[in-house]
Amino acid sequence: MFQIEFLATFLLFSLSFFFIIKTCLSYNTNNKKPTSSPSVKLPIRSYPVLGSILTLIANRDRINQWFVELFHQHAPINGTITLDLSLGRRQVITTNPANVEHILKTHFYLYPKGDFFRDTLWNFLGDGIFNVDGENWKFQRQLFSHEFNTKSLRKFVETVVNDELSGRLLPLLSAAAAAKNTVFDLQDILQRFTFDNICKISFGFDPKFLSPSFPQPKSEFAEAFEEATRLSSERFTSIFPLMWKLKRALNIGSERKLRVAISQVREFATNIVKEKRRELEEKSSLKTEDLLSRILNSGHVDEGFVTDTVISFILAGRDTTSAALTWFFWLVSCNSKVEEEILKEIMEYNKSESLGYDKVKDSVYTHASLFESMRLYPPIPSDTKFAVKDDVLPDGTVVKKGMGVTYHPYGMGRMEVLWGKNWSEFRPERWLEEREDRIRKWMFVGRDPYTYPVFQAGPRVCLGKEMAFLQMKSIVAGMMREYQMVPAEKGFEPVFASYLTSKMKGGFHVTIKKRSVCSGQSVNSDSL
């Protein structure tokens, strides 16, 4: 077996080397780059055929941080840079809101996801809404826009979140607080929590990935989903896409692991779809609110389409929400004044055990804190579209047909021209106006979605935005009014890493402390 893998790997690299040499020999020195444009020409060494690949490799593990350094050093005002990629390709990366509005709204149909994105995630997402363009996307968008706007679905989400909080997450925190020395990875706990949540909301199925006790049990479906997500995202970071495509063709290495993981996910998801269809047929009067039941009841019977759809929703609902909350809790742990303001609000608006929509909607300071957290640490740090024909961006940057154009929320949240000199500070107040009526109240003041494209914008704006905030604000209120999450390592400085969504590299290890709350002020029980 080892010899077969070795020979296959040798063949893979030999073919790649041959391809590069062949391209070098046939490289046309008269093939000029696109017309110069206002995007900044970076002082990065670029080679024929290879482009800036060596610099990209050197910064691959900190690619988002590196982009921010380039913006600050070379495009602090215009916010647009262009990179030379391999094989003569170029890519525009922008933090300019006018450019973002151009590609996400005014010239939306010139900038689809494109074949590169679709091919990279096809095995995993198939024809799910996040992996298609054109009429297929438009059809799914219309279908799901209706479903996400129903009051019954909102009520179902409230019920699922509250059940998970009271039945699993809060008992786990209570046990950890009682043990005092228990350290666990909050990022992992939140991923498990949101995975169970989104499976219930999407499938009406409970994988029971989060348990109110230690150690946390493993779910075959959840583990396979995590593996499929991680390995699929690695395709995007491959310097030579040809490499993973050859490994896929030869079924070796990471691509063999990915094939196994995706097979497990799709088999499991397909069985759930079949079981749900059987359940609906046998109990036609059964009242069901999960998205899968809604889709099946609306007349969509194609098994592949339904499976693709639900897998896409799980991917979106699991990783984005848990990522946002992980960074939120770390930022709050470093900012006691913000923590105090959130606690005051929680005690004012959330006095009962139930944390439904009507209560969390008034949590304006919490809302602003989540917006501010995602400004600095967006769940999806960047997104790339591919031009279907030549174009010119509003700042004058020339885009050629087939060129990738990336808008960069992670970089946008760190631009002084957009957020001022205090852009690096965690300040929820930048989203608020204070009003003095009978009681002190905050008013949330948003920014336009092209300056803050954390939920995308334009026709593809996130359908689940309101659902996500209902979940996050309920979780924050439920956790923070009783417990304090304290970093296990004093002075902990996390590293931002991105896959299909952002992660805290190595996780967020915390201890849990029970709160005693008097007049809205937080006091650790250990200090009493």
C-alpha positions as semicolon CSV with decimal commas, in nm:
position;residue;x (nm);y (nm);z (nm)
1;M;0,000;0,000;0,000
2;F;0,282;0,240;0,092
3;Q;0,460;0,169;-0,238
4;I;0,142;0,241;-0,435
5;E;0,093;0,574;-0,256
6;F;0,460;0,664;-0,304
7;L;0,448;0,589;-0,677
8;A;0,122;0,781;-0,714
9;T;0,264;1,081;-0,531
10;F;0,581;1,070;-0,742
11;L;0,367;1,060;-1,056
12;L;0,164;1,353;-0,927
13;F;0,465;1,577;-0,871
14;S;0,625;1,465;-1,198
15;L;0,315;1,562;-1,393
16;S;0,296;1,897;-1,211
17;F;0,663;1,970;-1,281
18;F;0,620;1,875;-1,646
19;F;0,317;2,104;-1,672
20;I;0,510;2,400;-1,524
21;I;0,815;2,346;-1,750
22;K;0,594;2,308;-2,055
23;T;0,414;2,632;-1,973
24;C;0,743;2,814;-1,910
25;L;0,879;2,708;-2,248
26;S;0,564;2,821;-2,425
27;Y;0,527;3,145;-2,228
28;N;0,473;3,438;-2,464
29;T;0,677;3,735;-2,347
30;N;0,463;3,961;-2,565
31;N;0,154;3,859;-2,366
32;K;0,127;4,182;-2,174
33;K;-0,054;4,225;-1,846
34;P;-0,385;4,412;-1,840
35;T;-0,379;4,786;-1,876
36;S;-0,244;4,960;-1,567
37;S;-0,512;5,082;-1,330
38;P;-0,560;5,261;-0,996
39;S;-0,518;4,937;-0,802
40;V;-0,172;4,942;-0,644
41;K;0,122;4,764;-0,805
42;L;0,279;4,585;-0,510
43;P;0,657;4,572;-0,453
44;I;0,645;4,192;-0,448
45;R;0,881;3,985;-0,659
46;S;0,691;3,831;-0,949
47;Y;0,828;3,566;-1,184
48;P;0,710;3,457;-1,528
49;V;0,457;3,174;-1,496
50;L;0,507;3,146;-1,119
51;G;0,393;3,502;-1,047
52;S;0,416;3,588;-0,676
53;I;0,372;3,226;-0,571
54;L;0,679;3,221;-0,343
55;T;0,552;3,516;-0,139
56;L;0,203;3,364;-0,126
57;I;0,346;3,036;0,003
58;A;0,544;3,220;0,271
59;N;0,226;3,392;0,395
60;R;-0,026;3,114;0,339
61;D;-0,086;3,051;0,711
62;R;-0,154;3,422;0,776
63;I;-0,300;3,526;0,445
64;N;-0,569;3,759;0,583
65;Q;-0,326;3,936;0,817
66;W;-0,080;3,975;0,529
67;F;-0,347;4,131;0,308
68;V;-0,422;4,385;0,583
69;E;-0,052;4,475;0,599
70;L;-0,053;4,529;0,222
71;F;-0,363;4,749;0,241
72;H;-0,215;4,959;0,522
73;Q;0,124;4,999;0,355
74;H;0,027;5,042;-0,007
75;A;-0,345;5,128;-0,037
76;P;-0,460;5,301;0,284
77;I;-0,709;5,524;0,099
78;N;-0,813;5,347;-0,222
79;G;-0,808;5,005;-0,058
80;T;-0,748;4,802;-0,375
81;I;-0,447;4,587;-0,464
82;T;-0,372;4,344;-0,745
83;L;-0,170;4,024;-0,705
84;D;0,014;3,830;-0,975
85;L;-0,085;3,464;-0,950
86;S;0,066;3,167;-1,129
87;L;0,033;3,106;-1,505
88;G;-0,017;3,475;-1,584
89;R;-0,337;3,509;-1,381
90;R;-0,411;3,819;-1,173
91;Q;-0,647;3,883;-0,886
92;V;-0,797;4,205;-0,755
93;I;-0,850;4,234;-0,378
94;T;-1,049;4,530;-0,250
95;T;-1,173;4,696;0,066
96;N;-1,330;4,985;-0,126
97;P;-1,707;5,002;-0,050
98;A;-1,783;5,146;-0,395
99;N;-1,617;4,842;-0,555
100;V;-1,803;4,607;-0,320
101;E;-2,137;4,761;-0,417
102;H;-2,037;4,734;-0,783
103;I;-1,970;4,358;-0,773
104;L;-2,244;4,262;-0,522
105;K;-2,527;4,482;-0,648
106;T;-2,505;4,718;-0,946
107;H;-2,313;4,472;-1,167
108;F;-2,417;4,156;-0,983
109;Y;-2,460;3,938;-1,294
110;L;-2,110;4,023;-1,417
111;Y;-1,959;3,869;-1,103
112;P;-2,094;3,520;-1,029
113;K;-1,920;3,265;-0,807
114;G;-1,789;3,105;-1,126
115;D;-1,664;2,763;-1,229
116;F;-1,362;2,766;-0,997
117;F;-1,573;2,797;-0,683
118;R;-1,833;2,552;-0,811
119;D;-1,577;2,288;-0,906
120;T;-1,391;2,322;-0,577
121;L;-1,702;2,254;-0,365
122;W;-1,906;2,043;-0,605
123;N;-1,833;1,710;-0,432
124;F;-1,949;1,853;-0,100
125;L;-2,230;2,099;-0,178
126;G;-2,347;1,985;-0,521
127;D;-2,626;2,213;-0,646
128;G;-2,692;2,371;-0,308
129;I;-2,780;2,741;-0,308
130;F;-2,429;2,850;-0,201
131;N;-2,268;2,672;-0,494
132;V;-2,478;2,777;-0,794
133;D;-2,537;3,082;-1,014
134;G;-2,794;3,196;-1,267
135;E;-3,146;3,054;-1,289
136;N;-3,074;2,767;-1,051
137;W;-2,967;3,015;-0,783
138;K;-3,264;3,247;-0,854
139;F;-3,512;2,960;-0,818
140;Q;-3,367;2,848;-0,484
141;R;-3,344;3,204;-0,358
142;Q;-3,713;3,266;-0,421
143;L;-3,809;2,938;-0,257
144;F;-3,605;2,991;0,059
145;S;-3,677;3,363;0,092
146;H;-4,039;3,273;0,161
147;E;-3,952;3,000;0,410
148;F;-3,710;3,216;0,611
149;N;-3,967;3,494;0,646
150;T;-4,241;3,285;0,808
151;K;-4,333;3,353;1,170
152;S;-4,375;2,981;1,236
153;L;-4,011;2,915;1,144
154;R;-3,897;3,194;1,375
155;K;-4,098;3,041;1,657
156;F;-3,950;2,699;1,581
157;V;-3,598;2,846;1,597
158;E;-3,677;3,005;1,933
159;T;-3,796;2,671;2,068
160;V;-3,491;2,481;1,941
161;V;-3,243;2,734;2,081
162;N;-3,412;2,750;2,420
163;D;-3,435;2,370;2,445
164;E;-3,064;2,335;2,364
165;L;-2,971;2,608;2,613
166;S;-3,172;2,475;2,904
167;G;-3,120;2,106;2,831
168;R;-2,754;2,089;2,734
169;L;-2,540;2,402;2,727
170;L;-2,632;2,559;3,061
171;P;-2,612;2,229;3,254
172;L;-2,266;2,178;3,104
173;L;-2,157;2,525;3,217
174;S;-2,307;2,463;3,560
175;A;-2,107;2,141;3,601
176;A;-1,788;2,315;3,481
177;A;-1,841;2,605;3,725
178;A;-1,899;2,365;4,015
179;A;-1,581;2,174;3,933
180;K;-1,392;2,508;3,921
181;N;-1,075;2,370;3,763
182;T;-1,243;2,232;3,453
183;V;-1,095;2,370;3,130
184;F;-1,267;2,318;2,798
185;D;-1,250;2,451;2,446
186;L;-1,537;2,698;2,415
187;Q;-1,498;2,703;2,036
188;D;-1,559;2,328;2,025
189;I;-1,858;2,354;2,261
190;L;-2,016;2,629;2,051
191;Q;-1,959;2,433;1,730
192;R;-2,132;2,133;1,886
193;F;-2,417;2,350;2,010
194;T;-2,476;2,521;1,675
195;F;-2,439;2,190;1,489
196;D;-2,720;2,035;1,694
197;N;-2,924;2,355;1,651
198;I;-2,894;2,377;1,276
199;C;-2,956;2,002;1,230
200;K;-3,281;2,034;1,424
201;I;-3,382;2,346;1,231
202;S;-3,282;2,206;0,891
203;F;-3,350;1,831;0,926
204;G;-3,573;1,802;1,228
205;F;-3,296;1,563;1,338
206;D;-3,095;1,576;1,660
207;P;-2,737;1,443;1,625
208;K;-2,678;1,498;2,001
209;F;-2,327;1,626;1,940
210;L;-2,338;1,836;2,257
211;S;-2,378;1,659;2,588
212;P;-2,423;1,823;2,931
213;S;-2,138;1,608;3,061
214;F;-1,769;1,534;2,993
215;P;-1,618;1,394;2,786
216;Q;-1,818;1,510;2,487
217;P;-1,947;1,216;2,280
218;K;-1,860;1,182;1,915
219;S;-2,116;1,182;1,638
220;E;-2,016;1,001;1,319
221;F;-2,213;1,246;1,107
222;A;-2,068;1,552;1,284
223;E;-1,711;1,423;1,266
224;A;-1,746;1,343;0,895
225;F;-1,898;1,688;0,834
226;E;-1,607;1,857;1,011
227;E;-1,356;1,656;0,807
228;A;-1,534;1,732;0,480
229;T;-1,542;2,104;0,562
230;R;-1,174;2,119;0,656
231;L;-1,046;1,925;0,354
232;S;-1,272;2,111;0,110
233;S;-1,138;2,443;0,238
234;E;-0,780;2,325;0,186
235;R;-0,851;2,309;-0,186
236;F;-0,890;2,688;-0,186
237;T;-0,547;2,738;-0,028
238;S;-0,372;2,514;-0,278
239;I;-0,118;2,723;-0,471
240;F;-0,153;2,493;-0,772
241;P;-0,517;2,376;-0,807
242;L;-0,385;2,113;-1,047
243;M;-0,232;1,937;-0,744
244;W;-0,556;1,859;-0,563
245;K;-0,731;1,776;-0,890
246;L;-0,464;1,517;-0,971
247;K;-0,490;1,373;-0,620
248;R;-0,866;1,356;-0,667
249;A;-0,826;1,174;-0,996
250;L;-0,576;0,930;-0,840
251;N;-0,778;0,902;-0,517
252;I;-0,478;0,952;-0,289
253;G;-0,383;1,153;0,018
254;S;-0,618;1,426;0,139
255;E;-0,853;1,376;-0,155
256;R;-0,911;1,013;-0,062
257;K;-0,994;1,121;0,295
258;L;-1,224;1,390;0,158
259;R;-1,406;1,140;-0,063
260;V;-1,469;0,912;0,236
261;A;-1,590;1,200;0,455
262;I;-1,824;1,338;0,188
263;S;-1,959;0,989;0,121
264;Q;-2,044;0,952;0,490
265;V;-2,209;1,296;0,505
266;R;-2,418;1,245;0,194
267;E;-2,522;0,892;0,286
268;F;-2,631;1,009;0,628
269;A;-2,813;1,313;0,489
270;T;-2,983;1,109;0,216
271;N;-3,111;0,859;0,473
272;I;-3,253;1,144;0,680
273;V;-3,430;1,285;0,372
274;K;-3,579;0,941;0,296
275;E;-3,692;0,894;0,655
276;K;-3,848;1,241;0,666
277;R;-4,032;1,177;0,338
278;R;-4,166;0,847;0,474
279;E;-4,271;1,017;0,798
280;L;-4,460;1,290;0,613
281;E;-4,634;1,037;0,388
282;E;-4,745;0,818;0,680
283;K;-4,854;1,110;0,898
284;S;-4,993;1,362;0,655
285;S;-5,153;1,558;0,938
286;L;-4,823;1,585;1,131
287;K;-4,730;1,948;1,200
288;T;-4,363;1,995;1,117
289;E;-4,165;2,319;1,107
290;D;-3,813;2,216;1,012
291;L;-3,683;2,334;0,674
292;L;-3,659;1,984;0,530
293;S;-4,029;1,919;0,594
294;R;-4,117;2,257;0,444
295;I;-3,917;2,184;0,129
296;L;-4,068;1,838;0,088
297;N;-4,421;1,967;0,155
298;S;-4,373;2,237;-0,109
299;G;-4,354;1,965;-0,375
300;H;-3,978;1,929;-0,426
301;V;-3,915;1,559;-0,459
302;D;-3,571;1,541;-0,620
303;E;-3,364;1,366;-0,355
304;G;-3,030;1,504;-0,472
305;F;-3,155;1,863;-0,471
306;V;-3,304;1,832;-0,122
307;T;-2,987;1,671;0,017
308;D;-2,765;1,941;-0,139
309;T;-2,986;2,210;0,009
310;V;-2,983;2,080;0,364
311;I;-2,605;2,020;0,363
312;S;-2,556;2,381;0,250
313;F;-2,775;2,513;0,531
314;I;-2,588;2,308;0,791
315;L;-2,255;2,441;0,665
316;A;-2,378;2,800;0,681
317;G;-2,560;2,773;1,013
318;R;-2,302;2,573;1,204
319;D;-1,967;2,737;1,138
320;T;-2,060;3,103;1,094
321;T;-2,258;3,134;1,417
322;S;-2,008;2,945;1,632
323;A;-1,718;3,145;1,484
324;A;-1,888;3,477;1,556
325;L;-1,964;3,375;1,914
326;T;-1,614;3,242;1,984
327;W;-1,452;3,573;1,895
328;F;-1,728;3,766;2,072
329;F;-1,671;3,589;2,405
330;W;-1,295;3,640;2,381
331;L;-1,333;4,013;2,310
332;V;-1,580;4,052;2,597
333;S;-1,340;3,870;2,831
334;C;-1,080;4,139;2,751
335;N;-1,318;4,435;2,795
336;S;-1,478;4,457;3,140
337;K;-1,673;4,777;3,062
338;V;-1,839;4,614;2,762
339;E;-1,916;4,309;2,974
340;E;-2,083;4,528;3,240
341;E;-2,300;4,706;2,982
342;I;-2,413;4,375;2,832
343;L;-2,498;4,241;3,178
344;K;-2,703;4,551;3,263
345;E;-2,899;4,501;2,943
346;I;-2,948;4,129;3,003
347;M;-3,085;4,191;3,352
348;E;-3,318;4,463;3,222
349;Y;-3,468;4,282;2,924
350;N;-3,422;3,912;3,003
351;K;-3,556;3,855;3,353
352;S;-3,745;3,534;3,276
353;E;-3,608;3,193;3,183
354;S;-3,748;3,208;2,829
355;L;-3,533;3,400;2,581
356;G;-3,768;3,443;2,286
357;Y;-3,755;3,691;2,000
358;D;-3,964;3,954;2,179
359;K;-3,703;3,973;2,458
360;V;-3,375;3,951;2,270
361;K;-3,485;4,201;2,004
362;D;-3,455;4,479;2,264
363;S;-3,095;4,388;2,347
364;V;-2,951;4,676;2,147
365;Y;-2,611;4,692;2,320
366;T;-2,563;4,317;2,276
367;H;-2,662;4,359;1,911
368;A;-2,402;4,633;1,866
369;S;-2,137;4,422;2,045
370;L;-2,195;4,134;1,805
371;F;-2,174;4,369;1,506
372;E;-1,850;4,513;1,644
373;S;-1,704;4,168;1,708
374;M;-1,781;4,059;1,352
375;R;-1,629;4,381;1,217
376;L;-1,294;4,270;1,358
377;Y;-1,342;3,894;1,314
378;P;-1,597;3,823;1,038
379;P;-1,706;3,457;1,011
380;I;-1,628;3,470;0,637
381;P;-1,313;3,684;0,599
382;S;-1,319;3,712;0,220
383;D;-1,527;3,619;-0,083
384;T;-1,425;3,599;-0,447
385;K;-1,630;3,646;-0,763
386;F;-1,512;3,590;-1,121
387;A;-1,579;3,841;-1,398
388;V;-1,767;3,705;-1,699
389;K;-1,642;3,990;-1,919
390;D;-1,405;4,289;-1,913
391;D;-1,507;4,560;-1,669
392;V;-1,380;4,866;-1,482
393;L;-1,447;4,906;-1,110
394;P;-1,564;5,244;-0,971
395;D;-1,211;5,329;-0,849
396;G;-1,078;5,277;-1,203
397;T;-0,932;4,929;-1,153
398;V;-0,938;4,731;-1,479
399;V;-1,083;4,382;-1,456
400;K;-1,035;4,135;-1,740
401;K;-1,272;3,852;-1,824
402;G;-1,209;3,551;-1,599
403;M;-1,021;3,753;-1,338
404;G;-1,103;3,694;-0,973
405;V;-1,222;3,994;-0,769
406;T;-1,213;3,947;-0,392
407;Y;-1,387;4,175;-0,147
408;H;-1,230;4,141;0,197
409;P;-1,450;4,197;0,509
410;Y;-1,159;4,113;0,741
411;G;-0,951;4,386;0,581
412;M;-1,241;4,630;0,559
413;G;-1,293;4,613;0,934
414;R;-0,934;4,725;0,979
415;M;-0,923;5,024;0,745
416;E;-0,874;5,362;0,912
417;V;-1,043;5,539;0,621
418;L;-1,363;5,345;0,702
419;W;-1,359;5,326;1,083
420;G;-1,128;5,601;1,204
421;K;-0,802;5,596;1,396
422;N;-0,952;5,378;1,669
423;W;-1,041;5,100;1,423
424;S;-0,842;4,845;1,628
425;E;-1,051;4,903;1,941
426;F;-1,349;4,688;2,036
427;R;-1,608;4,965;2,080
428;P;-1,976;4,866;2,047
429;E;-2,057;5,234;2,100
430;R;-1,951;5,311;1,744
431;W;-2,280;5,145;1,641
432;L;-2,494;5,332;1,894
433;E;-2,651;5,664;1,973
434;E;-2,739;5,730;2,335
435;R;-3,081;5,876;2,410
436;E;-3,211;6,009;2,739
437;D;-3,581;5,947;2,785
438;R;-3,745;5,825;3,102
439;I;-3,479;5,560;3,115
440;R;-3,145;5,540;2,941
441;K;-3,174;5,379;2,600
442;W;-2,944;5,307;2,314
443;M;-3,040;5,330;1,950
444;F;-2,857;5,107;1,703
445;V;-2,716;5,292;1,401
446;G;-2,602;5,059;1,125
447;R;-2,358;5,114;0,841
448;D;-2,436;5,046;0,479
449;P;-2,388;4,679;0,378
450;Y;-2,107;4,765;0,134
451;T;-1,891;4,914;0,408
452;Y;-1,985;4,622;0,632
453;P;-2,044;4,322;0,398
454;V;-2,021;4,058;0,674
455;F;-2,358;3,917;0,560
456;Q;-2,282;3,984;0,191
457;A;-2,510;4,240;0,027
458;G;-2,726;4,289;-0,278
459;P;-2,921;3,997;-0,426
460;R;-2,713;3,737;-0,234
461;V;-2,746;3,899;0,108
462;C;-2,763;3,633;0,380
463;L;-3,113;3,486;0,416
464;G;-3,043;3,363;0,768
465;K;-2,921;3,693;0,914
466;E;-3,218;3,749;1,143
467;M;-3,220;3,383;1,246
468;A;-2,849;3,406;1,329
469;F;-2,899;3,712;1,551
470;L;-3,191;3,546;1,729
471;Q;-2,965;3,248;1,804
472;M;-2,659;3,452;1,903
473;K;-2,839;3,700;2,128
474;S;-3,027;3,419;2,300
475;I;-2,703;3,229;2,360
476;V;-2,522;3,539;2,487
477;A;-2,806;3,624;2,728
478;G;-2,842;3,266;2,848
479;M;-2,470;3,217;2,910
480;M;-2,362;3,557;3,037
481;R;-2,636;3,625;3,290
482;E;-2,522;3,323;3,493
483;Y;-2,163;3,251;3,395
484;Q;-1,836;3,423;3,313
485;M;-1,605;3,272;3,051
486;V;-1,245;3,327;3,164
487;P;-0,951;3,249;2,931
488;A;-0,752;2,962;3,081
489;E;-0,429;3,128;2,972
490;K;-0,365;3,472;3,116
491;G;-0,303;3,729;2,843
492;F;-0,420;3,482;2,576
493;E;-0,378;3,623;2,223
494;P;-0,564;3,404;1,970
495;V;-0,462;3,355;1,609
496;F;-0,720;3,416;1,336
497;A;-0,728;3,128;1,088
498;S;-0,967;3,083;0,797
499;Y;-1,103;2,776;0,627
500;L;-1,445;2,800;0,462
501;T;-1,518;3,011;0,770
502;S;-1,295;3,169;1,032
503;K;-1,156;2,979;1,331
504;M;-0,957;3,053;1,641
505;K;-0,642;2,850;1,583
506;G;-0,606;2,586;1,853
507;G;-0,945;2,675;2,004
508;F;-1,048;2,899;2,294
509;H;-0,977;2,729;2,626
510;V;-1,169;2,872;2,920
511;T;-1,276;2,810;3,277
512;I;-1,631;2,885;3,390
513;K;-1,720;3,099;3,690
514;K;-2,068;3,136;3,838
515;R;-2,188;3,495;3,862
516;S;-2,355;3,672;4,149
517;V;-2,547;3,966;4,010
518;C;-2,654;4,271;4,211
519;S;-2,809;4,575;4,045
520;G;-2,683;4,467;3,709
521;Q;-2,321;4,450;3,823
522;S;-2,122;4,130;3,775
523;V;-1,933;3,977;4,065
524;N;-1,747;3,647;4,059
525;S;-1,880;3,407;4,319
526;D;-1,522;3,321;4,415
527;S;-1,472;3,675;4,545
528;L;-1,770;3,673;4,783
